[in-house]
Amino acid sequence: MSHFLMFDGTRLARTMFVDEIKPREDPVEIDGIIVGVDKELVKLVEAMNKFPGIRTIETCAGHGNKAPAIWFQPDSIEDLPALLYWFDRCHSGCHWPVHIYTDCSADHVTWMVKAMIKGDEAYQEADKIAECMEECLDDATKTD
């Protein structure tokens, strides 16, 4: 049986067996592909994935109890400024800090952007950031 360590909110590790992981009950479709993206974050994930070199990995909408978060990886550090610009309050009106993590094996780095608020207000911010990104990307394609 495959397993891995999972950290809970107390930073204590517990073994999580793969067969304990249940599939999402509300799969979301993006560009014809069903992915494990929380429906509250679909617009933001779609916008993020339009930036060159950015791949989203997973999301957690926080279920109204915690701040929503999106994990992603850039192909290169040079791909980050154009994306991260929009998570700054002065550019979108919303402040979603970016965190950088590695796993216990120190094998790779994962980036996470996370709201400072939770619930419907956070989902509205996610949509607002996505709208700002989309407008910027649309303007960029018009000038090309």
PyMOL commands that set and color helices and strands:
alter all, ss='L'
color gray80, all
select helices_A, chain A and resi 18-20+39-49+62-64+77-87+89-92+119-143
alter helices_A, ss='H'
color red, helices_A
select strands_A, chain A and resi 3-7+13-17+28-30+33-35+54-60+69-74+98-102+109-114
alter strands_A, ss='S'
color yellow, strands_A
deselect
rebuild
show_as cartoon
